[in-house]
């Protein structure tokens, strides 16, 4: 959730940290702060501000600071209101120790009472402040016993008292040019440069300075100094971990002339789908290569079922993936919200395959679901965008989407890349289970290879139409999205995109369920977006199309205002509805990759018309790394 950036080296520390925080502001923007120190100063200089990073920059212009080492934080509030006093970094009683924190300390009230009884004075509402005071108390106790300890030892002793999840960056004025980092839950990366070291919550925060990255695992600590980086576990035992060389270019995280990151990422979807497919399919043999798999093909083929866990947009992708896998591989699939998986007491089945879908690979609920699956005896596979993310490291196989950095909080290219990866997995399982022969495999791969060009056509030909529609519907209070079969999850995703960036209430619903409640909502003010595409080669698709036309007539009979997403060449739909967005024809299981694009554009342009902050919608963060 929150963003952390720290630096030890020879550069000017404040610009490095502020630049990094700007690149991580998608992780939280309720408040921001920075702390810096130098060997010549007995204290650490701290500046903080409520609201977005620009407010902190204004504070720094009025009250500049500088030093040789420092750490910054952009906050997504959990404990305490988004005010200046609750902004990170937080200090101990002396002001000589500061802490930034991503996560939740579940036992902070008990620790706060204990520390208060020992004379500590608390000035914030946050759980994080107890960590600074706890480290101070540990060092005081050690000094009183005649055994003073360095910062990293004090941190090790302190975090043993913490219950919950945390990614920590700690500075001490008494030990300049040192940052101590600890991870248990939320993600942390360490960057290694020439005579300099970096820490961040995510790669974009430091990628302009180094591509050599350590990905910390749970239970890891890092001590950053001018001499380099030392990795240990929480007991002080050294850890030997290979550096990962990041391949994507920093410019991928820039807007590139687009008004918003979200719009840029919508337009990047054809490339992202190609990159997800690249090197994974053969048009000659029809074979599919999933990537880093420790599960033998024979074991994949013998799976009794698949249990998928995901959150938000990834959950919608999972629902569409269920249709793909069950149709192509004839393998039963269950889909859970990752946040609910552990609490339904799932039935153990060692032959079931666990599948986790997450853009960041660090979503706390998804990781918890994965660990539950593993504890029940299942092998797990991760679909993830971030190489070496925690979910991939703990899985028995990883299908990386290679979509590049996604900065906009509302996911777009991650969704279509996940759909692509799910289609490849479904095709692979169908091959392994003898459900799809070579000729059919080649035909399906050819269908997939045509999708990026079809999306490019929609972007070129339908963007202006979506912008025009937005002008007419931006004042609506509610939207309803309808779809049948694999198109129902796309209706859910379209509704989510609208509500999260425009703040309009929107709901996705199965079209066939209209008579069971939603018809009561329809009046002349309600826009209803209906997915009514068809695949002429598929009899089931034709039946779905006819049934959906009936649902449209139910809406128009009640004066609802229909926006239909239909297939080019459909001569029927235009006479039934007020507005039609035509998209190219596609194979039934792949048409969702095209259908979602006009829904993304419609949500984007409505949000812009309403003056909303498209990339950083209120109360949301990109990567949900706490439960």
N, C-alpha and C positions, 0 to 999 in steps of 0.2 A: 504494500500500500504506500507507505511513506518512501521518500527518496533520500538517500544518504550519499554524500560525496566527500572524500577527504584526500589530502595531499601532503606529502613530505618530499621536499626537493629544493631546487634552486630557482624555480620560476616564482613569479609573484603569485602568492597563494590565493588571494581573494578572487582575481579574475578566473583562475582555474576552477575554483569551487562554484562560483556563480554560474559560469558557463555550463558546468556539469549539472547543476541543479535545474537550469533552464531545460536541459535535455531530458531531465527526469520529472519535470513538473506534472506530467501526465499521471504520476503515481500518487499525487496528492497536492492540493493547492489551497488548504485552509489557512496555513501560515508558513513562515519560513524563517530560518535563522542561520547564523554562522559564528564560529569561534576560531580565533587564531592566536598563536603564541610565538615567542621567539626566545632564544637563550638569554637575551638581555632583560627580559621582563619577568617579574615575580608572579604575575597573574596572567590570565587568559582574557583577551578582549572579546566580548560577546555583543552581537547585534541581532535583533529579532523584530519581526513585524507580523501582524495579522494579515490575512488575505494572501493574494498572489505574490509571486517572487518580485514583481515590479515594486511592490511596497518596500521590500527589504532593500532593493537597489537604491531607492530614494533615501532610506535611512543611511545607507553607506555613503551616499553622496554628501549628506549633511554631516555625518560623523564617520569619516574614513578610518579604516584600520589596516594594518599590514603586519606580516610576520613571516616565519619560515616554515610553519606547519599549521594545519587547520582542518576543520571539518564543518560541513554544512548539512542542512536538513530541510526538506519541504514536506509538510505534514498533511496527512489525512486523519482527522480527529477521531479518536476512539474514547479516551478518557479525558474529560475536560473540554470546555468550549474552545473554539478557535480564536483565542485572544493572544495578545503579546506575551503575557506572563506564562501561558501554557505552551507557547511555541518552544521548539527545541533550538539550541542545546539547553540542557538543564545542568545546574551547578550544585556542588556540595555547599556546606556552610562557609567554607573558606573562599570559594570562587576559584580555587586552584585545580579542581577536577571538573570536567564537563563531559556530558554523555549525550549522544543522539541514539535514537532507538526506533526500530520498526518492529511492531508486534504488540503483545499484551502481556503484562505481568499479572497473573491471576491472583497471586497472594500478596498484592501490594499493600492492602489495608493492614494485614497482620504485620508486615515488615515496617510499615509507617508507624504503627502504634509502638512497636518495639524500639524503633530508632528515636521516636519522640521522647520516650521515657529515658533515653540516654542523652537527651539534650539537643537533639537535632531540630532545626527550625525549617518547616516546609512552607513554601510560598506559592505553590501551584496546586491545581486540581488533578494533575496527571499521575499516572502510574510510573512514568519514567523517572521522575525525580527521586524516587526511593533508591534507584540504582546508584546514582551519584553519591548519595549519603551512605549507602551500604559499603561502597568501595572506600569512602573516607573512613568509616568505622573500622573496617578490616585493617587499613593501614595504621590507624591510631592504636588498635589493639596490639598489632605486631610491634610498633615502636615502643609501647608501654612495656612489652615483654623483653625489650632490648634486642629485638630481631627485626629491624626495619626491612621492608620488602619492596621490590620494584612494582611498577604499575601492573604488569602482566600477571604477576603472582596474586596481587590483590584482586584483580578481575576474576581470576580462576576461582579463588575462594568465594567471592561474592556471588558469582553466577550459580554456584551450587545451591544457593538459598532461593533461587528464583524458580517459580512455577509458571509455565506458560510458554510463549513463543517470543523469540527476540533475535534481532540482528543489531549488534551494538558497535558503536565507534566511540572510543574513550580517549581523551587527552588529559595530561597533567602538566601544569606549569613547572612542576619540580623535575620533569623529565622531558625536556624539549626535543623537538624533531623525532617524536615517537607517536604513533597511533596504535592502539590495541583494538583489535576487531574480534568479535565472537559471533558465531551463528548457531541458532537452534530454532529452525523454522523458516522465517523469511529469508529471501535470497541475498547473498553477498558475493561480489566479485572483487578480486584484487588485481590491479594492473601493475605490470613491471616495466619500467623504462630504464634509461641510462642515468644512473645516479638519482633516481626518483621513483616513488611508489605511490599508488593510488588505491582508494577503496571506493566502491559504489554499490548501490542496490541493483543496478542493471548496467549492461555493457554500454549503451549509448552515452551514459554519463561521463565516460572516460575514453571513448573510442577515438576522439580527436588527438589523443596524446599517446596511446599505445594500443597495439593489437594483441599483446601478449598477456593472457588472462589466466588467473587461477580461479576456478569456481569452488567456493568453499562448500563443504558438506555439513550436515548437522553434527555438532560436536567439535567443529574446527575452530581454532583461533589463529589469528595472524598478527604478528608484530612488525609494523612498518617503521623503518628507520632509514637514515641516509645510506646505511651500509647495505640495505636490501630488505627482503621479506623473509621472515621466519614463520613457518607453519607448524603448529602443534595441535594436539588434542586438548581437551579441558583439564587433563592431568599433567600437561607439560611435556608429553612424549612427542618428539619430532615426527612430522608427517612428510612423506616423500610423495609429491603429487606432480604430474606432468603439467606443463603450461599448455594451454589451448591457444592456437593462433586463430584469431577471428578473421574470416574471409570477406565479409561484406564491408562495403566502403562507407565511411562516415557520411558521405553526401546523400546516401539513401535515407538518412534520418532528417534531411532538410526538406523544406516545403517545395523547393524546386519551381517556384513561380506560381504555385497554387495558393489560393486564399487560405485554405485550411489543410491540415494534415489529413483529415478525413476524406476530403475530396481527392487529394493526391493518392491516397490509398485505395479509393474506389477505382481510380483510373489505372492503378498498378495491378489490378486483379488478373488481367490476361498474362502478364509476365509471371506473377506469382503462381498461377496454375501451371504454366509451362515449367517453371523451376521445380515445382512439386513433382511433376511427371518425369523430368529430365533424368535419364540414366536408369529409369525404373521399368521401362517397357521395351519390348522388341516388336516392331511391326512385321518382322520376318517370321518369328516363331510364335508370337502371341504371348510369350512368357512375361511374368511380372516379377520384379526383384524389389522386395520391400525395404531392404537396407540392413541395419544392424540388428540381427535376430540371433538370439541364443537358443531359440526353440526350434528343434528340427521340423522339417516339413511334415514328417509322419505324425508328429505330435499335434501340429496345427490341424492336420486333416482329421485327426481323431477327436478333436474337441467336441464335447457334448452340447455346449451352448456358449454364448458370449454374454458377459455382463459388462455393460458400458456405464461409466460414471463420468460426469462432467458438470459444468456450471454455466449458466447464462447462455451466451451465443454458442458455446461449445456443446451445450446440452441440446440445442436445436439441431446442430450438425449431427449429433449422436442419433437423434430421432430420425433424421433423414437416412443416416447410415444403417439403421435397423432395416429400413425397406430395401436398401441395396444388398445387404448381406443375406437377408432372408430370401430375397428373390434369386440372386445369383448363386449363392452357396447352399441354399435350403438348410440353413442352420438357425436354430431359434436364438433370438436376441432379446435381452432385457435392458432397459435404459433407466438409470437412476440419476436423480440429482445427487451430486457427490456429497452435498451437505446432509442428505438424508440416509445415505447408504448404510452407515454404521448403525443407525438407530432402528432399522427394521429387522434386525437380527437375521441377516441373510443365511440361507441354507448352504452349508459347506458342500462343495463339489470339486474335487481335485481335477476333474476332467474339463471343467469350465474354464474358458479363457477370459481373463480380465482385460478390459480395454479402457484406458484413461485418455481423455481428450482435453488438452489445455494449450492455449497459445503460449503462455509464459513458461509452463513447466514447473511453476512454483506455487500454484494455487493451493492454499492450505487445505481446503475441504477435499480437493481431488487427491492430494497426497495422502490424507487420512483414509480415504476410500481405498486407495491402492494398497496401503499397509494392511487394511482389513482383509482385502482380497488375498494378499500373500499369506496372512496368518491363517486363512481358511484353506490354504493349500493350492491356490490357483497360480498359474503363471500369468504375468501381466505384460501387455504391450502398450506403449505410449505413443500417441500422435501429438507432436509438439513442434513448436516453431524455433525453440532455443536449444542449440546444440549443447549437450552436457548439463542441461537443467536437471534439477533434483528428480523429477518424475522419470526422466529418461535413465538416469543413473541407477535408480532403484528397480527399473523394469527389466524384463527378460528380453525385450526387444524394443526398438524405437523406430518410428516412421517420422522423419523430420520433414516438415513442410517447406522449409527454405523460402518462406515468404518475405524475409527481410524484416527490418524493424517496423513495428506498427505502433505509432505514437498516439493517434486519436483514441480516446477512451472507448468510443463506439466501434466495435470490431467490424471490419469489412473484409479485407483480403485474407485475414486469418480464417474467417468462416469459409470462404470459397476454397481455400487451400485445404482446410480440414475435410470438406466434402470430397475434394479430389483424392486425398489420401484414403478416405473411407471407401471410395469407389475402387481404388487400386487394391485395397485389402479384400473387399468383397470379391473382386475378380480373381485374386490369388487363391482365396479359399475355395471358390467355385472350381478352379482348375485342380487344386489338390484333392477335392472331394469328387472329382470326376463328373461334375455337373456341366462343365463348359469345355467344348472341344477346341482344337486349335483354330479352326475357321471362325468360330464364334468369338474367340478371344481376340483375333486380329480385327474383326469387325468392330468390337467394342472399343478397342484401343484407338482405332481410326475415328470412331465417334468422339472419344475423349479429346483427341488431338485437334478436332475442329472447334471445340468449345472456346478457346481463347479468341479466335478470330470472330466468332459470333458475339462474344461480349464486347469486343472492340467496335463491332457494328452498332450494338445497342448504345454504347457510350457516345459514339459519333452522332447517331441519328435520333436518339431519344432524350438526351440531356436537356435540350431546349424545351421539349414538351413537358418534362417533369418540372422544370423551373416555372413554366407557365401554369401548370396545375397547382403548384405550390402557392402561387399568388391567389388562386381562387379558394383554397382550402386552409390557408394558414390560420384563420380565425376559428376553426372548428374546435369544439371542446372535447370531442370524442371521435375515435375512429374504430371501425371494425374491419378485421382482415379475415378472409375465408379461404380455405383450401381443402382439398380431399387427397387422401393417400399421402404420398411423399411430399405433396405440395402443402399439406397442413403445417409441417414444421417450418416451411418458408413463410407461411402466414404469421406464425408465432415470431419468427425473426424479424419480419417486416414491422410488426407491431412494436417489438422491443426497440428497434432502431428509432422509430418515431418518438416513443415515450421518453427514451433516455436522453435525447438531444433537443427535443422541442418542448418537453414537459406537457404534451397533450396526452390525455389518457387514451390508450389504445389497447385493443384486445385481439388476440388471434383465436380463431375458433374453427373446429371442423365444420365444413359447409353443411354436412348432413345432420348436424345437431341444432340447426337454427330453430326448428319447431319446439325444441326442448328448453326454451328460455330466451335466447338472444333476439328472437323476433319482437319481443316486447320493447326492445331498445330503438327499433327503427322508426324514424320519422323523417320529415323533409330536411332536417338539419344534419343528419348522420351520414358522413362519407363511409362507404363500404368498399374496400379494396378486395377484389375477387381474383384468384388465380384460376384461370380457365383455359390453360394451354391444352394441346392434345398432340399425341404421337400417332399419326395415321397408320403406322405399322403394328400398333399394339391394340388388340381388341379391348383389353381392360381399360386402356386410356380413353378409348372412344366412349365406353360406358360411363366412366368418371366424368367426362366432358358433358355428356347429356344430362347427367344428374345435377351437375353444377349449374348448367343453364336453368334448370328448374329452380334452384336456389336463388339465382339472380332474379328470376321473375317474382319470387316471393318478396324479395327486397324492393323491387321497383313497384310492385302492387301496393306497397306501404309507403311509397314516396321517398324511399332511401336513394341516396345519390351514389351510383355505382361507378367505380374506376376499375375497369377490367384489364388484367394482363393476359393477353391472348396470343395465339400463334399466327404469324403472317400467313395470309391467304384465307383466313377465316372470314367467310362472307355472311355469317349469321350474327355474330356478336354485336356488330355495329348498330343494328336496328333495335337492340334490346337495352343498351346502356347509354349513359351520358358521355362517358369518356373511355377510350380504349388505348392502351399502350401495347403495340405489337412488338413481338420479339421473334427471332428466327426459330424455325422448328428444330427439335433435338430429340434424341432418344429419351424416353420417359424418365429414366433414373438420372439422367444428366441435365434435364431441363431446369432443375432448381438452381444450378450454377448461373444460369442466364436470368431466370425469373427474379432472383434477389437483387439484381443490379438496379432496375428501375425503382424498386422499393427503397433501396439505399439512397438513390438520388432524390426521390420524393421526400424522404425524411430530412435529408441534408438541406434541400432548398426551403422546406417549410421552416426548419430551425433558423436558417439565415434570415428569412422574411420576418420571423418573430424576434430577431435580435438576440438570439441565444448564443452562448459560448459553445460552439460546436465541438471543439476538440477537448474541452474541459468542462463537461456538464456538472451541474451542482451536485454535491453529496456523493459523487462517484469517484473511483480511482481505477486505473488500468488493470493492475494486478492485485487481486485480493489475497494477500498473504497471511491474513489472520482469519480465524473462524468467527 
